[in-house]
Amino acid sequence: MGRITEDLIRRNAEHNDCIIFSLEELSLHQQEIERLEHIDKWCRDLKILYLQNNLIGKIENVSKLKKLEYLNLALNNIEKIENLEGCEGLTKLDLTVNFIGELSSIKTLQPNIHLKELFLMGNPCADFDGYRQFVVATLQQLKWLDGKEIERSERIQALQNFPVIEQQIREQEKAYCLRRAKDKEEALKNLPEEDKNEAEGRSYEGQSPFSVESKDHVQALEVQEGECNQKKFKDSEDDFEFWNKPSLFTPESRLETLRHMEKQRKDQEKLSEKKKKVKPPRILITKDGKALNVNDPKLDFSLKDDEKHNQFILDLAVYRYMDTSLIDVDVQPMYVRVMVKGKPFQLVLPAEVKPDSSSAKRSQTTGHLVICMPKVDGIITGWRPTSKSGKSTVDSRREPTNQRSKQIEKLEVDPSKRSIPDVANIVQEKKHRLQRVRAEPKIIPSEENPDFEDNPEVPPLI
C-alpha cells in the first residue's frame, strides 16, 4: 500500500518547481494511502489538499495547517470527524462516500468558524432521520450542506426541534455501532481463510532449475510453461470466486479488494520476471576448445596491430560515464574477454600474446577501454624520444655572422647638409628657345668613279 513520502510530494509539486515547503496546492488522490502523515511538517503553507479515493481511515496530522482552506477526503475509510480544530482557515470540507456513522462527531467542527461548505452525502449518517436538521443546528456557521444552500427559516426550525432530533440521532448511532461491531467480527473471521489462500497461491511460485546444457534448458522451459498454466488456472478460479462473492460495503471490504488486486499485480510481475530470466545459455567456447567472437553489449571496437612496438591494441567503446567497477577484463593467449555489466565481449586474436605483460586502461576523454597485448614472438621495444644533437663548430662559427646580418642598419642624414626647398620653383615653366636652321650639306659625287653620272632629276640621298 502507498505511503506519503517526500519523493511522492515532490513528484506532485512540479507546478511549484518541486519545492515543497512553499507549496500551496497538493493533489495525492488515487495513491492507495492508508495514513495521513508528514504533511503538516513539510507543507505548512498548504491551502488546497486533495486526498480523495485513498484508504485513509483516520483524520490526523493536519492540525498545523493553519492556512488550509479546502480539504477533500472523499472516497476514503473515515468513520469519525476529528482533529480539524487547528485548521483555522478551513472553509470547505468534502467527506463524501466515507463510513462516518457517528454524526455527533461533527461538533468538533464548531471551532472552525470560517467553515461554509460541508459534504457528507454517501455516509451512513446521511441516512439517519433528522440528519440535515441536526447538522444545520449544530454548525451554525455553515451556509451550504451537501451542495444545497441552508436557508434562514430552515436553521430556525432546526434549532427549535434540536433536543428531539438530538435524541433520535443518538439512538440511531447506537444501532449503527452495534451493526458495525458485528461486521468487524466477521471480517476478522475471514482473515485466516485469506491467509490460507495466499499460502496456497505461493506454493505454485517455485522456480525451475537453470542449467547450461541445451537439453536442460528445454526441460526448464517445459516445466515453467506447465507451472504458468497451473498458476493461471488457479488464479482465474480464485479471481472468479472473489468477484462473485457477495460482500458488504465496509472499510474492510475495500481493503480486501485492493489487496486482492495488488496480489494479482505482483503475481503478474513475477511471471513476467520468470519469462525474462529463462534465456538460452551463451556459448563462449565450443566443446572442441575453440573460442568464439561474441559482442553481447553491442559495443564498437577496433583491433590494431602495432608492429613498431610488437603488440595488439584493442580499443573498446565502453559507455563514457559507466563505472569502471562494472568492467572485468580477462586476457588469454589466443583471445581477450571483457565483461561489461555482466554481458560478455570476446574477441579471437590473430596471434599469441602475453597475458602477464598486457595492460588495460580507460581514456580520460572518451571513456574507451584500451587494452595493450604484447605478442609472444618478438621483443617489446620502448619508444624513446630522439635527443637533439649539439651544434657543430661550423654552426658556431656562422652564428656571429648571422647575428651581424640580422642587425638592422639605419641611414642617418647629416643635418648640416639639409636645405630648405624653394617653394617658388616647385613648378618650372618651359621656355621656348629659338634654334637656327642648319643648311643641308650638298653631296658631291666622288670624282674617283669614272662611271658616275649626275642626274639632276634624282633627289639627293639623305
C-alpha positions as a Markdown table, in Angstrom:
| # | Residue | x | y | z |
|---|---|---|---|---|
| 1 | Met | 0.0 | 0.0 | 0.0 |
| 2 | Gly | 1.1 | 3.6 | -0.6 |
| 3 | Arg | 2.6 | 5.9 | 2.0 |
| 4 | Ile | 3.1 | 9.7 | 1.9 |
| 5 | Thr | 6.8 | 10.2 | 1.3 |
| 6 | Glu | 8.9 | 13.2 | 0.4 |
| 7 | Asp | 9.5 | 11.8 | -3.1 |
| 8 | Leu | 5.8 | 11.4 | -3.7 |
| 9 | Ile | 5.1 | 15.0 | -2.7 |
| 10 | Arg | 7.9 | 16.4 | -4.9 |
| 11 | Arg | 6.6 | 14.4 | -7.9 |
| 12 | Asn | 3.2 | 16.0 | -7.4 |
| 13 | Ala | 4.7 | 19.5 | -6.9 |
| 14 | Glu | 6.0 | 20.1 | -10.4 |
| 15 | His | 3.9 | 23.3 | -10.7 |
| 16 | Asn | 6.0 | 24.7 | -7.8 |
| 17 | Asp | 9.4 | 23.6 | -9.2 |
| 18 | Cys | 9.3 | 20.6 | -6.9 |
| 19 | Ile | 9.7 | 22.9 | -3.8 |
| 20 | Ile | 7.5 | 21.5 | -1.0 |
| 21 | Phe | 8.0 | 24.0 | 1.9 |
| 22 | Ser | 6.2 | 26.8 | 0.0 |
| 23 | Leu | 3.6 | 24.5 | -1.7 |
| 24 | Glu | 0.0 | 25.9 | -1.6 |
| 25 | Glu | -1.8 | 23.1 | -3.5 |
| 26 | Leu | -1.2 | 19.4 | -3.4 |
| 27 | Ser | -3.0 | 16.5 | -5.1 |
| 28 | Leu | -2.5 | 13.0 | -3.7 |
| 29 | His | -5.6 | 11.3 | -5.0 |
| 30 | Gln | -5.7 | 7.6 | -6.0 |
| 31 | Gln | -2.4 | 6.7 | -4.3 |
| 32 | Glu | -3.7 | 3.9 | -2.0 |
| 33 | Ile | -2.6 | 5.9 | 1.0 |
| 34 | Glu | -3.7 | 4.4 | 4.3 |
| 35 | Arg | -2.4 | 7.0 | 6.7 |
| 36 | Leu | -2.1 | 10.8 | 6.8 |
| 37 | Glu | 1.5 | 11.7 | 7.9 |
| 38 | His | 4.3 | 14.3 | 7.4 |
| 39 | Ile | 2.1 | 16.8 | 5.5 |
| 40 | Asp | 1.8 | 19.2 | 8.5 |
| 41 | Lys | 5.6 | 19.2 | 8.9 |
| 42 | Trp | 6.7 | 19.5 | 5.3 |
| 43 | Cys | 3.9 | 21.7 | 3.7 |
| 44 | Arg | 2.9 | 24.3 | 6.3 |
| 45 | Asp | 1.6 | 26.8 | 3.6 |
| 46 | Leu | -1.0 | 24.4 | 2.0 |
| 47 | Lys | -4.3 | 26.0 | 1.1 |
| 48 | Ile | -5.8 | 23.2 | -1.0 |
| 49 | Leu | -5.3 | 19.5 | -0.3 |
| 50 | Tyr | -6.8 | 16.7 | -2.4 |
| 51 | Leu | -6.8 | 13.2 | -0.8 |
| 52 | Gln | -9.8 | 11.6 | -2.4 |
| 53 | Asn | -10.0 | 7.9 | -3.4 |
| 54 | Asn | -7.5 | 6.5 | -0.9 |
| 55 | Leu | -7.7 | 4.2 | 2.1 |
| 56 | Ile | -7.3 | 6.8 | 4.9 |
| 57 | Gly | -9.1 | 5.5 | 8.0 |
| 58 | Lys | -8.5 | 8.5 | 10.3 |
| 59 | Ile | -8.1 | 12.3 | 10.1 |
| 60 | Glu | -4.8 | 13.1 | 11.7 |
| 61 | Asn | -1.6 | 15.2 | 11.3 |
| 62 | Val | -3.3 | 18.2 | 9.7 |
| 63 | Ser | -4.0 | 20.4 | 12.7 |
| 64 | Lys | -0.9 | 22.5 | 12.0 |
| 65 | Leu | -2.1 | 23.5 | 8.6 |
| 66 | Lys | -3.4 | 27.0 | 9.6 |
| 67 | Lys | -3.8 | 28.3 | 6.1 |
| 68 | Leu | -5.7 | 25.2 | 4.8 |
| 69 | Glu | -8.9 | 26.4 | 3.1 |
| 70 | Tyr | -10.1 | 23.3 | 1.2 |
| 71 | Leu | -9.7 | 19.6 | 2.3 |
| 72 | Asn | -11.0 | 16.8 | 0.1 |
| 73 | Leu | -11.2 | 13.4 | 1.8 |
| 74 | Ala | -14.0 | 11.8 | -0.3 |
| 75 | Leu | -13.9 | 8.1 | -1.0 |
| 76 | Asn | -11.9 | 7.0 | 2.0 |
| 77 | Asn | -12.4 | 4.8 | 5.1 |
| 78 | Ile | -13.0 | 7.6 | 7.6 |
| 79 | Glu | -15.5 | 6.7 | 10.4 |
| 80 | Lys | -15.3 | 9.8 | 12.6 |
| 81 | Ile | -14.7 | 13.5 | 12.1 |
| 82 | Glu | -11.8 | 14.6 | 14.4 |
| 83 | Asn | -8.5 | 16.6 | 14.6 |
| 84 | Leu | -9.6 | 19.5 | 12.5 |
| 85 | Glu | -9.8 | 22.2 | 15.2 |
| 86 | Gly | -6.4 | 23.6 | 14.3 |
| 87 | Cys | -7.3 | 24.3 | 10.7 |
| 88 | Glu | -8.4 | 27.8 | 11.4 |
| 89 | Gly | -8.8 | 28.9 | 7.8 |
| 90 | Leu | -10.9 | 25.9 | 6.7 |
| 91 | Thr | -13.8 | 27.0 | 4.5 |
| 92 | Lys | -14.7 | 23.8 | 2.6 |
| 93 | Leu | -14.7 | 20.1 | 3.8 |
| 94 | Asp | -15.6 | 17.2 | 1.5 |
| 95 | Leu | -16.2 | 13.8 | 3.2 |
| 96 | Thr | -18.4 | 12.3 | 0.5 |
| 97 | Val | -18.8 | 8.5 | 0.5 |
| 98 | Asn | -16.9 | 7.5 | 3.7 |
| 99 | Phe | -18.1 | 5.4 | 6.6 |
| 100 | Ile | -19.0 | 8.1 | 9.1 |
| 101 | Gly | -21.7 | 6.7 | 11.4 |
| 102 | Glu | -21.0 | 8.9 | 14.5 |
| 103 | Leu | -22.9 | 12.0 | 13.4 |
| 104 | Ser | -22.4 | 13.7 | 16.8 |
| 105 | Ser | -18.6 | 13.9 | 15.9 |
| 106 | Ile | -19.4 | 17.0 | 13.7 |
| 107 | Lys | -19.4 | 19.0 | 17.0 |
| 108 | Thr | -15.6 | 19.0 | 16.6 |
| 109 | Leu | -16.1 | 21.4 | 13.7 |
| 110 | Gln | -17.7 | 24.1 | 15.8 |
| 111 | Pro | -14.3 | 25.9 | 16.4 |
| 112 | Asn | -13.9 | 26.2 | 12.6 |
| 113 | Ile | -15.7 | 29.5 | 12.4 |
| 114 | His | -14.9 | 30.0 | 8.7 |
| 115 | Leu | -16.3 | 26.7 | 7.5 |
| 116 | Lys | -19.0 | 27.5 | 4.9 |
| 117 | Glu | -19.4 | 24.2 | 2.9 |
| 118 | Leu | -19.7 | 20.6 | 4.1 |
| 119 | Phe | -20.3 | 17.4 | 2.1 |
| 120 | Leu | -21.5 | 14.3 | 4.0 |
| 121 | Met | -23.5 | 12.5 | 1.3 |
| 122 | Gly | -22.9 | 8.8 | 0.8 |
| 123 | Asn | -22.1 | 8.2 | 4.5 |
| 124 | Pro | -24.2 | 6.0 | 6.8 |
| 125 | Cys | -25.1 | 9.0 | 8.9 |
| 126 | Ala | -26.7 | 10.7 | 5.9 |
| 127 | Asp | -29.4 | 8.1 | 6.1 |
| 128 | Phe | -30.4 | 8.9 | 9.7 |
| 129 | Asp | -33.7 | 10.6 | 10.4 |
| 130 | Gly | -33.2 | 14.2 | 11.2 |
| 131 | Tyr | -29.7 | 14.2 | 9.7 |
| 132 | Arg | -29.8 | 17.6 | 7.9 |
| 133 | Gln | -31.6 | 19.4 | 10.8 |
| 134 | Phe | -29.1 | 18.1 | 13.3 |
| 135 | Val | -26.1 | 19.3 | 11.2 |
| 136 | Val | -27.7 | 22.7 | 10.5 |
| 137 | Ala | -28.5 | 23.3 | 14.1 |
| 138 | Thr | -25.1 | 22.1 | 15.3 |
| 139 | Leu | -22.9 | 24.0 | 12.8 |
| 140 | Gln | -24.5 | 27.5 | 12.7 |
| 141 | Gln | -21.6 | 28.9 | 10.6 |
| 142 | Leu | -22.5 | 26.6 | 7.6 |
| 143 | Lys | -24.1 | 28.1 | 4.5 |
| 144 | Trp | -24.1 | 25.0 | 2.3 |
| 145 | Leu | -24.7 | 21.4 | 3.2 |
| 146 | Asp | -24.3 | 18.6 | 0.5 |
| 147 | Gly | -24.4 | 21.2 | -2.2 |
| 148 | Lys | -27.7 | 22.7 | -1.0 |
| 149 | Glu | -27.9 | 26.2 | 0.5 |
| 150 | Ile | -29.1 | 26.5 | 4.1 |
| 151 | Glu | -31.9 | 29.0 | 4.4 |
| 152 | Arg | -32.6 | 31.1 | 7.5 |
| 153 | Ser | -36.0 | 29.6 | 8.1 |
| 154 | Glu | -34.5 | 26.1 | 7.9 |
| 155 | Arg | -32.0 | 26.9 | 10.6 |
| 156 | Ile | -34.6 | 28.5 | 12.9 |
| 157 | Gln | -36.8 | 25.4 | 12.6 |
| 158 | Ala | -33.8 | 23.1 | 13.2 |
| 159 | Leu | -32.8 | 25.0 | 16.4 |
| 160 | Gln | -36.4 | 24.7 | 17.7 |
| 161 | Asn | -36.5 | 20.9 | 17.2 |
| 162 | Phe | -32.9 | 20.3 | 18.2 |
| 163 | Pro | -33.5 | 18.5 | 21.6 |
| 164 | Val | -35.8 | 15.9 | 20.0 |
| 165 | Ile | -33.6 | 15.5 | 16.9 |
| 166 | Glu | -30.5 | 15.0 | 19.0 |
| 167 | Gln | -32.2 | 12.2 | 21.0 |
| 168 | Gln | -33.2 | 10.4 | 17.7 |
| 169 | Ile | -29.6 | 10.8 | 16.3 |
| 170 | Arg | -28.1 | 9.2 | 19.4 |
| 171 | Glu | -30.4 | 6.2 | 19.3 |
| 172 | Gln | -29.6 | 5.6 | 15.6 |
| 173 | Glu | -25.9 | 6.0 | 16.3 |
| 174 | Lys | -26.0 | 3.2 | 18.9 |
| 175 | Ala | -27.8 | 0.9 | 16.5 |
| 176 | Tyr | -25.2 | 1.6 | 13.8 |
| 177 | Cys | -22.3 | 1.0 | 16.2 |
| 178 | Leu | -23.7 | -2.5 | 17.1 |
| 179 | Arg | -24.0 | -3.4 | 13.4 |
| 180 | Arg | -20.5 | -2.1 | 12.8 |
| 181 | Ala | -19.1 | -4.2 | 15.6 |
| 182 | Lys | -20.6 | -7.4 | 14.0 |
| 183 | Asp | -19.2 | -6.5 | 10.6 |
| 184 | Lys | -15.7 | -6.2 | 12.1 |
| 185 | Glu | -16.0 | -9.6 | 13.8 |
| 186 | Glu | -17.0 | -11.2 | 10.5 |
| 187 | Ala | -14.1 | -9.5 | 8.8 |
| 188 | Leu | -11.7 | -10.8 | 11.4 |
| 189 | Lys | -13.0 | -14.4 | 11.0 |
| 190 | Asn | -12.4 | -14.3 | 7.2 |
| 191 | Leu | -8.8 | -13.2 | 7.6 |
| 192 | Pro | -7.3 | -16.7 | 8.3 |
| 193 | Glu | -9.1 | -18.1 | 5.2 |
| 194 | Glu | -7.5 | -15.4 | 3.1 |
| 195 | Asp | -4.1 | -16.2 | 4.6 |
| 196 | Lys | -4.5 | -19.9 | 3.7 |
| 197 | Asn | -5.4 | -19.0 | 0.1 |
| 198 | Glu | -2.3 | -16.8 | -0.1 |
| 199 | Ala | -0.1 | -19.6 | 1.2 |
| 200 | Glu | -1.6 | -22.0 | -1.4 |
| 201 | Gly | -1.0 | -19.4 | -4.1 |
| 202 | Arg | 2.6 | -19.0 | -3.1 |
| 203 | Ser | 3.2 | -22.8 | -3.4 |
| 204 | Tyr | 2.8 | -22.6 | -7.2 |
| 205 | Glu | 5.6 | -20.0 | -7.4 |
| 206 | Gly | 8.6 | -22.3 | -7.4 |
| 207 | Gln | 11.4 | -21.5 | -9.8 |
| 208 | Ser | 12.7 | -24.2 | -12.2 |
| 209 | Pro | 16.4 | -25.0 | -12.0 |
| 210 | Phe | 18.6 | -23.4 | -14.7 |
| 211 | Ser | 21.2 | -25.4 | -16.4 |
| 212 | Val | 23.8 | -24.6 | -19.1 |
| 213 | Glu | 23.1 | -27.5 | -21.4 |
| 214 | Ser | 20.5 | -27.1 | -24.1 |
| 215 | Lys | 18.5 | -30.2 | -23.1 |
| 216 | Asp | 18.1 | -29.0 | -19.5 |
| 217 | His | 17.1 | -25.6 | -20.9 |
| 218 | Val | 14.3 | -27.1 | -22.9 |
| 219 | Gln | 13.1 | -29.1 | -19.9 |
| 220 | Ala | 13.2 | -26.0 | -17.8 |
| 221 | Leu | 11.0 | -24.2 | -20.3 |
| 222 | Glu | 8.5 | -27.0 | -20.4 |
| 223 | Val | 8.3 | -27.2 | -16.6 |
| 224 | Gln | 7.9 | -23.4 | -16.4 |
| 225 | Glu | 5.1 | -23.4 | -19.0 |
| 226 | Gly | 3.3 | -26.1 | -17.0 |
| 227 | Glu | 3.6 | -24.1 | -13.8 |
| 228 | Cys | 2.5 | -21.0 | -15.5 |
| 229 | Asn | -0.6 | -22.7 | -16.9 |
| 230 | Gln | -1.4 | -24.2 | -13.5 |
| 231 | Lys | -0.9 | -20.8 | -11.9 |
| 232 | Lys | -3.2 | -19.1 | -14.4 |
| 233 | Phe | -5.9 | -21.7 | -14.0 |
| 234 | Lys | -5.7 | -21.3 | -10.2 |
| 235 | Asp | -5.7 | -17.5 | -10.3 |
| 236 | Ser | -8.7 | -17.5 | -12.7 |
| 237 | Glu | -10.7 | -19.7 | -10.4 |
| 238 | Asp | -9.8 | -17.6 | -7.3 |
| 239 | Asp | -10.5 | -14.4 | -9.2 |
| 240 | Phe | -13.9 | -15.5 | -10.4 |
| 241 | Glu | -14.8 | -16.7 | -6.9 |
| 242 | Phe | -13.7 | -13.4 | -5.3 |
| 243 | Trp | -15.6 | -11.1 | -7.6 |
| 244 | Asn | -18.8 | -13.1 | -7.5 |
| 245 | Lys | -18.8 | -13.5 | -3.7 |
| 246 | Pro | -21.4 | -11.1 | -2.1 |
| 247 | Ser | -19.9 | -8.6 | 0.5 |
| 248 | Leu | -20.9 | -5.6 | 2.4 |
| 249 | Phe | -19.5 | -2.1 | 1.7 |
| 250 | Thr | -17.2 | -1.6 | 4.6 |
| 251 | Pro | -13.7 | -0.3 | 5.2 |
| 252 | Glu | -12.5 | -3.9 | 5.5 |
| 253 | Ser | -14.1 | -4.9 | 2.2 |
| 254 | Arg | -12.4 | -2.0 | 0.4 |
| 255 | Leu | -9.0 | -3.1 | 1.9 |
| 256 | Glu | -9.7 | -6.7 | 0.9 |
| 257 | Thr | -10.5 | -5.7 | -2.7 |
| 258 | Leu | -7.4 | -3.5 | -3.1 |
| 259 | Arg | -5.1 | -6.2 | -1.5 |
| 260 | His | -6.6 | -8.8 | -3.9 |
| 261 | Met | -5.8 | -6.5 | -6.9 |
| 262 | Glu | -2.3 | -5.9 | -5.5 |
| 263 | Lys | -1.7 | -9.6 | -5.2 |
| 264 | Gln | -2.7 | -10.2 | -8.8 |
| 265 | Arg | -0.4 | -7.4 | -9.9 |
| 266 | Lys | 2.5 | -8.9 | -8.0 |
| 267 | Asp | 1.9 | -12.4 | -9.4 |
| 268 | Gln | 1.8 | -11.0 | -12.9 |
| 269 | Glu | 5.1 | -9.2 | -12.3 |
| 270 | Lys | 6.7 | -12.5 | -11.0 |
| 271 | Leu | 5.5 | -14.4 | -14.1 |
| 272 | Ser | 6.9 | -11.8 | -16.4 |
| 273 | Glu | 10.3 | -11.8 | -14.5 |
| 274 | Lys | 10.5 | -15.6 | -14.9 |
| 275 | Lys | 10.0 | -15.3 | -18.6 |
| 276 | Lys | 12.8 | -12.8 | -18.8 |
| 277 | Lys | 15.2 | -14.8 | -16.6 |
| 278 | Val | 15.0 | -18.0 | -18.7 |
| 279 | Lys | 17.3 | -17.5 | -21.6 |
| 280 | Pro | 19.3 | -19.8 | -23.8 |
| 281 | Pro | 22.9 | -20.2 | -22.5 |
| 282 | Arg | 25.6 | -18.2 | -24.1 |
| 283 | Ile | 28.3 | -20.3 | -25.6 |
| 284 | Leu | 31.7 | -18.6 | -25.5 |
| 285 | Ile | 34.0 | -21.7 | -26.1 |
| 286 | Thr | 32.9 | -24.7 | -28.1 |
| 287 | Lys | 33.4 | -28.3 | -27.0 |
| 288 | Asp | 36.5 | -28.5 | -29.2 |
| 289 | Gly | 38.1 | -25.7 | -27.2 |
| 290 | Lys | 37.6 | -23.1 | -29.9 |
| 291 | Ala | 36.9 | -19.5 | -28.8 |
| 292 | Leu | 34.1 | -17.6 | -30.5 |
| 293 | Asn | 33.7 | -14.0 | -31.3 |
| 294 | Val | 30.9 | -12.6 | -29.1 |
| 295 | Asn | 29.6 | -9.0 | -28.7 |
| 296 | Asp | 26.6 | -9.1 | -26.4 |
| 297 | Pro | 27.0 | -5.4 | -25.1 |
| 298 | Lys | 26.9 | -4.4 | -28.8 |
| 299 | Leu | 29.9 | -2.1 | -28.5 |
| 300 | Asp | 32.0 | -0.6 | -31.2 |
| 301 | Phe | 35.7 | -1.7 | -31.2 |
| 302 | Ser | 38.9 | -1.7 | -33.2 |
| 303 | Leu | 41.9 | -4.0 | -33.1 |
| 304 | Lys | 45.2 | -2.6 | -34.3 |
| 305 | Asp | 48.5 | -4.4 | -35.0 |
| 306 | Asp | 51.3 | -2.1 | -33.7 |
| 307 | Glu | 54.3 | -3.5 | -35.5 |
| 308 | Lys | 56.6 | -0.9 | -34.1 |
| 309 | His | 56.0 | -2.0 | -30.5 |
| 310 | Asn | 55.2 | -5.6 | -31.5 |
| 311 | Gln | 51.7 | -5.6 | -29.8 |
| 312 | Phe | 48.0 | -5.6 | -30.4 |
| 313 | Ile | 45.9 | -2.7 | -29.3 |
| 314 | Leu | 42.1 | -3.2 | -28.6 |
| 315 | Asp | 40.0 | -0.1 | -28.4 |
| 316 | Leu | 36.6 | -0.9 | -26.9 |
| 317 | Ala | 34.0 | 1.9 | -27.0 |
| 318 | Val | 32.7 | 1.4 | -23.4 |
| 319 | Tyr | 30.0 | 3.7 | -22.2 |
| 320 | Arg | 31.6 | 7.0 | -21.2 |
| 321 | Tyr | 30.0 | 7.5 | -17.8 |
| 322 | Met | 29.9 | 3.9 | -16.7 |
| 323 | Asp | 31.7 | 2.9 | -13.5 |
| 324 | Thr | 34.9 | 1.0 | -14.1 |
| 325 | Ser | 34.0 | -1.5 | -11.4 |
| 326 | Leu | 31.4 | -2.9 | -13.8 |
| 327 | Ile | 34.1 | -3.9 | -16.3 |
| 328 | Asp | 36.1 | -7.2 | -15.9 |
| 329 | Val | 39.0 | -7.9 | -18.4 |
| 330 | Asp | 40.4 | -11.4 | -19.0 |
| 331 | Val | 43.3 | -11.7 | -21.5 |
| 332 | Gln | 44.2 | -15.2 | -22.7 |
| 333 | Pro | 47.0 | -16.2 | -25.1 |
| 334 | Met | 44.6 | -16.5 | -28.1 |
| 335 | Tyr | 41.6 | -14.4 | -27.1 |
| 336 | Val | 40.5 | -11.5 | -24.9 |
| 337 | Arg | 37.2 | -11.4 | -22.9 |
| 338 | Val | 35.6 | -8.3 | -21.4 |
| 339 | Met | 32.5 | -8.5 | -19.2 |
| 340 | Val | 30.6 | -5.2 | -19.4 |
| 341 | Lys | 27.8 | -5.1 | -16.8 |
| 342 | Gly | 27.6 | -8.9 | -16.9 |
| 343 | Lys | 27.5 | -9.1 | -20.7 |
| 344 | Pro | 30.4 | -10.8 | -22.4 |
| 345 | Phe | 32.6 | -9.3 | -25.2 |
| 346 | Gln | 35.0 | -11.9 | -26.6 |
| 347 | Leu | 37.5 | -11.4 | -29.5 |
| 348 | Val | 39.8 | -14.0 | -31.0 |
| 349 | Leu | 43.3 | -12.7 | -31.6 |
| 350 | Pro | 45.3 | -13.3 | -34.8 |
| 351 | Ala | 48.5 | -14.2 | -32.9 |
| 352 | Glu | 49.5 | -15.4 | -29.5 |
| 353 | Val | 50.0 | -12.7 | -26.9 |
| 354 | Lys | 51.5 | -12.5 | -23.4 |
| 355 | Pro | 48.7 | -12.2 | -20.8 |
| 356 | Asp | 51.0 | -11.3 | -17.9 |
| 357 | Ser | 52.5 | -8.3 | -19.8 |
| 358 | Ser | 49.2 | -7.0 | -21.0 |
| 359 | Ser | 47.7 | -3.8 | -19.7 |
| 360 | Ala | 44.2 | -2.2 | -19.7 |
| 361 | Lys | 43.3 | 1.4 | -19.0 |
| 362 | Arg | 40.4 | 3.8 | -19.8 |
| 363 | Ser | 40.7 | 7.0 | -21.8 |
| 364 | Gln | 40.0 | 10.1 | -19.7 |
| 365 | Thr | 38.4 | 11.9 | -22.6 |
| 366 | Thr | 36.3 | 9.3 | -24.4 |
| 367 | Gly | 35.9 | 6.7 | -21.6 |
| 368 | His | 37.0 | 3.9 | -24.1 |
| 369 | Leu | 38.8 | 0.9 | -22.7 |
| 370 | Val | 42.3 | 0.4 | -24.3 |
| 371 | Ile | 43.9 | -3.0 | -23.9 |
| 372 | Cys | 47.6 | -3.4 | -25.0 |
| 373 | Met | 48.7 | -7.0 | -25.5 |
| 374 | Pro | 52.3 | -7.7 | -26.5 |
| 375 | Lys | 53.0 | -10.5 | -28.9 |
| 376 | Val | 55.0 | -13.6 | -27.9 |
| 377 | Asp | 57.3 | -13.8 | -31.0 |
| 378 | Gly | 59.2 | -10.6 | -30.7 |
| 379 | Ile | 60.9 | -8.1 | -28.4 |
| 380 | Ile | 59.0 | -5.2 | -27.0 |
| 381 | Thr | 60.7 | -2.1 | -27.9 |
| 382 | Gly | 60.0 | 1.0 | -26.0 |
| 383 | Trp | 59.8 | 4.3 | -27.8 |
| 384 | Arg | 62.3 | 6.9 | -26.8 |
| 385 | Pro | 62.3 | 10.5 | -28.0 |
| 386 | Thr | 65.4 | 11.3 | -30.1 |
| 387 | Ser | 67.8 | 13.7 | -28.4 |
| 388 | Lys | 68.7 | 16.8 | -30.3 |
| 389 | Ser | 72.4 | 16.8 | -31.4 |
| 390 | Gly | 74.7 | 19.5 | -30.4 |
| 391 | Lys | 75.6 | 22.4 | -32.6 |
| 392 | Ser | 78.6 | 21.8 | -34.9 |
| 393 | Thr | 81.7 | 24.0 | -34.9 |
| 394 | Val | 80.7 | 25.4 | -38.3 |
| 395 | Asp | 77.3 | 26.4 | -37.0 |
| 396 | Ser | 79.0 | 28.1 | -34.0 |
| 397 | Arg | 81.2 | 30.0 | -36.4 |
| 398 | Arg | 78.3 | 31.1 | -38.5 |
| 399 | Glu | 76.4 | 32.4 | -35.6 |
| 400 | Pro | 78.2 | 35.7 | -35.2 |
| 401 | Thr | 77.9 | 36.4 | -39.0 |
| 402 | Asn | 74.2 | 35.6 | -38.9 |
| 403 | Gln | 73.8 | 37.9 | -35.9 |
| 404 | Arg | 75.6 | 40.6 | -37.8 |
| 405 | Ser | 73.5 | 40.2 | -40.8 |
| 406 | Lys | 70.4 | 40.2 | -38.7 |
| 407 | Gln | 71.3 | 43.6 | -37.3 |
| 408 | Ile | 69.3 | 46.4 | -38.9 |
| 409 | Glu | 71.4 | 49.3 | -40.3 |
| 410 | Lys | 69.8 | 52.7 | -40.1 |
| 411 | Leu | 70.7 | 55.5 | -42.5 |
| 412 | Glu | 71.5 | 58.8 | -40.9 |
| 413 | Val | 71.3 | 62.2 | -42.7 |
| 414 | Asp | 73.8 | 65.0 | -41.8 |
| 415 | Pro | 71.7 | 67.8 | -40.5 |
| 416 | Ser | 74.2 | 70.4 | -41.9 |
| 417 | Lys | 73.5 | 69.2 | -45.4 |
| 418 | Arg | 69.8 | 69.7 | -45.2 |
| 419 | Ser | 68.4 | 72.5 | -47.4 |
| 420 | Ile | 65.1 | 74.3 | -47.3 |
| 421 | Pro | 63.1 | 73.6 | -50.5 |
| 422 | Asp | 62.4 | 76.5 | -52.8 |
| 423 | Val | 58.6 | 76.7 | -52.9 |
| 424 | Ala | 58.6 | 79.3 | -55.7 |
| 425 | Asn | 60.5 | 77.0 | -58.1 |
| 426 | Ile | 58.5 | 73.8 | -57.4 |
| 427 | Val | 56.7 | 74.2 | -60.8 |
| 428 | Gln | 59.0 | 75.4 | -63.6 |
| 429 | Glu | 57.7 | 76.9 | -66.8 |
| 430 | Lys | 59.0 | 75.7 | -70.1 |
| 431 | Lys | 60.8 | 78.4 | -72.1 |
| 432 | His | 60.8 | 78.2 | -75.9 |
| 433 | Arg | 64.3 | 78.7 | -77.4 |
| 434 | Leu | 65.0 | 79.9 | -81.0 |
| 435 | Gln | 67.0 | 77.4 | -82.9 |
| 436 | Arg | 68.9 | 78.1 | -86.1 |
| 437 | Val | 68.2 | 76.1 | -89.3 |
| 438 | Arg | 71.2 | 74.5 | -90.5 |
| 439 | Ala | 71.9 | 74.3 | -94.2 |
| 440 | Glu | 71.8 | 70.8 | -95.6 |
| 441 | Pro | 75.2 | 69.8 | -97.0 |
| 442 | Lys | 75.3 | 69.0 | -100.6 |
| 443 | Ile | 76.5 | 65.7 | -101.7 |
| 444 | Ile | 79.3 | 66.0 | -104.1 |
| 445 | Pro | 79.8 | 62.9 | -106.2 |
| 446 | Ser | 83.1 | 61.3 | -105.9 |
| 447 | Glu | 85.4 | 62.0 | -108.8 |
| 448 | Glu | 87.2 | 58.9 | -108.4 |
| 449 | Asn | 84.4 | 56.8 | -110.0 |
| 450 | Pro | 84.6 | 57.3 | -113.8 |
| 451 | Asp | 81.2 | 55.8 | -114.5 |
| 452 | Phe | 79.3 | 58.2 | -112.2 |
| 453 | Glu | 76.7 | 60.3 | -113.9 |
| 454 | Asp | 75.0 | 63.2 | -112.1 |
| 455 | Asn | 71.3 | 63.2 | -112.9 |
| 456 | Pro | 69.6 | 66.4 | -111.6 |
| 457 | Glu | 66.2 | 64.8 | -111.5 |
| 458 | Val | 67.2 | 62.3 | -108.9 |
| 459 | Pro | 66.9 | 63.7 | -105.4 |
| 460 | Pro | 70.0 | 63.6 | -103.2 |
| 461 | Leu | 70.4 | 60.8 | -100.7 |
| 462 | Ile | 70.0 | 61.9 | -97.0 |
